[in-house]
Structures are given as C-alpha cells and as structure tokens.
Amino acid sequence: MTIDLPAEGVVYCKKIQTAEMEVSEMEERKIGQIKEELKAATEAMLPSFIMAYESDERSGVIKLVEQAKKRLQKLEEERKRIWKLQEYERKYGQYTYICGIDEVGRGPLAGPVVAGAVILPKDCDILYINDSKKLTAVKREELYDEIMEKAVAAGIGMVSPQRIDEINILQATYEAMREAISKLEPAPDILLNDAVTIPEVTIPQVPIIKGDAKSISIGAASIIAKVTRDRLMVEYDQILPEYGFASNKGYGSAEHIAALKKYGPSPIHRRSFIHNFIEE
C-alpha cells in the first residue's frame, strides 16, 4: 500500500533525514577527534582519557577506550620487563657509574667492528631497551636518540677491517671496547660486559652471557653500537653500491657473496674473512 504525502510532508521528512545525517556526521567527527586524541596521548594521559570516555556508549568510542586500556596494560608489562632488565644494575648498585659494554660486527665480511659503552642514570626511565637484534631498525633509531640524550656518558670504539686482518677479530673487538671505555666522562666504576672479559682493563668487570638481553646497560650499548655501524654501512653503500651494504650491512648474504665474486673485494672487505669466496 502506497501513501502519498502532501508536499509539506515530503519536505518535512527530508528535513528529518537531513538532520539525522548531520547528527551522524557530527558523531563521526567527534569519534574521529577522540581517535586523534588517543593517538596523541602520552602514557601519563591514558588514565585520564579512559576516565573521560569510558561512559560513552557509542561503539566506536568503546573500542577506543579498550585500545587505551590495552596500551596501558602493555606499558605496565614493559615497565615490569625493564625492572627485571635492571637486575644487574641493582646488584652492583653500590657503584656510582655502572657501564654496559657490547659490540656489533664480529661476523660480517666487510666493515669495522664497533663497540658501544653506556653509563645510564640510576633512575633510568627508558622503555623498550633490549638486545639490538630483537628491535626493528626504526625502534633502534628512536632508542639511540633517547639513550644519547639521557645517558650519563656514552662512547663508541671502532676498529677497521685492515686492523681486524692484522690482529684477528677477537683482539680487534677488545680494542674497540677499550676505545669506547676511554671516551667515557665520567669514567666507569664497574663494567658489565656481554660475555667477555676485556684484557688490559683495570676497572672491575662482570661478564654476562647474553648480557644484551639481561642488562639494560649492555642492551643500551648494543643499540648505540648497532645504529652507529648500520649508519656507516649505509654511507659505504653510497660509495660502493655494487655490494648492497645498505641492506646486508657487510654480512655474507647471497647477493653480497655474488657481488664479491663478480667485482672482487672492496677496500672495506676483511681479507681474512673472504678467502673462501674468492681467489687472490
């Protein structure tokens, strides 16, 4: 059955439909604004955000509040993980300046070995520090900036491929570590090392197996060493693009080995590492 409305009735219905659409659009805009608010919210702002919107019955807002609660829960879990990661720093808390030491680049066919040394403040509040290999490149870059900003002291040591060939990779690693330590001001009172005991160092040392995943100081050192070396290999890629250093960072990927066989070694290749791949 069809009902024919008078003209004014048709106009009225259209006005109602328009008004409903405007209300809907207004609500969508509001949810969009709330979404942006959540996106911009810092950790400290999340409880206030949840309190402000948890009584809103719109499904979109309910989802945003749930997201905020999950973020808060993850942050709490991360704080607990960091607390556990500070176990060695608490154990040796009688020392004023506790330094973490780690290296990157022992295995690559090309480029230097790089060591990092970091003294973090006792009240360090940096989250997400971990073994650098467990972090994305983007996260490492973010943490590098935060570590360098907040650290009491940080140092980098670097040993060239030629020196590695001369004294071997283990001795070159120790040399890089000693150089990194020498750049710290103030000087450390104790060293937390990733697995090794560094020769020719008089500062007390604590070698920790898989230390970059067990000590926040060693983890921080691994991050600054990794970012420093990766940035350098990207720069080398601009000069020697045929080897793909920007992507392989000097490690022996299939593409890198193929380029090595095709073009021969570059000035930054470790001759003692590549004799299985080329004939000289």
URHU-V327444 format. One record per pair of residues at least 6 apart in sequence whose C-alpha atoms are under 6 Angstrom apart, sorted by the first residue. I is the first residue (numbers start at 0). GAP is how many residues later the second one is. D is the distance in Angstrom with one decimal. If there is no record, write none. Layout:
i: [I,I]
gap: [GAP,GAP]
d: [D,D]
//
This chain:
i: [49,84,84,84,85,85,96,96,97,97,97,98,98,98,98,98,99,99,99,99,99,99,99,100,100,100,100,100,101,101,101,101,101,101,102,102,103,103,104,105,107,107,108,108,108,108,108,109,109,109,109,110,110,111,111,111,112,112,113,113,113,114,114,114,114,114,115,115,115,115,115,116,116,116,116,116,117,117,117,118,118,118,119,119,120,129,129,130,130,130,131,131,143,152,152,153,154,154,154,155,156,156,156,156,157,158,160,160,163,164,173,189,189,189,190,191,192,192,192,193,193,193,194,194,194,195,196,211,211,232,232,232,233,236,236,242,242,260]
gap: [15,129,130,131,129,130,91,92,21,90,92,19,20,89,92,93,17,18,91,92,117,118,121,15,16,92,117,120,13,14,92,116,119,120,11,12,10,122,8,7,142,143,141,142,160,161,164,140,158,159,160,50,157,47,48,49,45,46,43,44,111,41,42,61,62,110,39,40,64,105,109,37,38,63,64,104,35,36,103,32,33,34,31,32,31,83,89,81,82,88,90,91,80,31,32,30,25,28,29,24,19,20,22,23,18,17,107,109,8,107,24,13,14,15,14,14,13,14,15,13,14,17,12,13,14,11,10,6,7,12,13,16,12,8,9,13,16,17]
d: [5.7,5.4,5.1,5.3,5.9,5.6,4.9,5.2,5.7,5.9,5.3,5.3,4.5,5.8,4.9,6.0,5.6,5.3,5.9,4.8,4.3,4.1,5.9,5.8,4.7,4.8,5.3,5.6,5.6,5.5,5.5,6.0,5.5,5.1,5.5,4.0,5.5,5.9,4.6,5.8,5.1,4.0,5.6,5.6,5.9,5.7,5.6,4.6,5.5,4.0,5.4,5.8,5.3,5.4,4.6,5.3,5.9,5.5,5.7,4.5,5.8,5.7,5.0,5.4,5.2,5.5,5.9,4.8,6.0,4.6,4.7,5.6,5.1,5.6,6.0,5.2,5.9,4.4,5.3,5.9,5.4,5.2,4.7,5.5,5.8,5.6,5.1,4.7,4.9,5.2,5.7,5.0,5.6,5.6,6.0,5.9,4.7,5.2,5.6,4.4,4.4,5.9,4.7,4.2,5.0,5.7,6.0,5.0,5.5,5.5,5.8,5.9,5.0,5.9,4.7,4.9,6.0,4.7,6.0,5.9,5.3,4.6,4.7,4.7,4.4,5.2,5.9,4.9,4.2,5.7,5.9,5.5,4.3,5.0,5.4,5.4,5.6,6.0]
//
